Amino acid sequence: MTDNLGKWPADRVGVGGGRSTADRAARRCTVILIAHRLSTVTDADQIVVLEHGQARAAGTHAGLISGDQPYRELAETQFLAV
């Protein structure tokens, strides 16, 4: 399965070489990643946190660490809290 641009397998973004592919694509267009591992999105310009299908919080990784307790707790479980 590929995304609509046919550039990389949609289920591989953020795994192995998919992350660097997404990084290269982000230099020229908007990239939307859906991630369970926060390490996939820590360098993103904006992270949107969904809860029950609704946007609950948005910001950078650092901003969410300092201002959103559930995000910070999740980051701590993944050893990403600063």
Secondary structure, 3 states (H helix, E strand, C coil): CECCCCCCEHHHCCCCCHHHHHHHHHCCCCCCCCCCCHHHCCCCCCEEEEECCEEEEEECHHHHHHHCHHHHHHHHHCCCCC
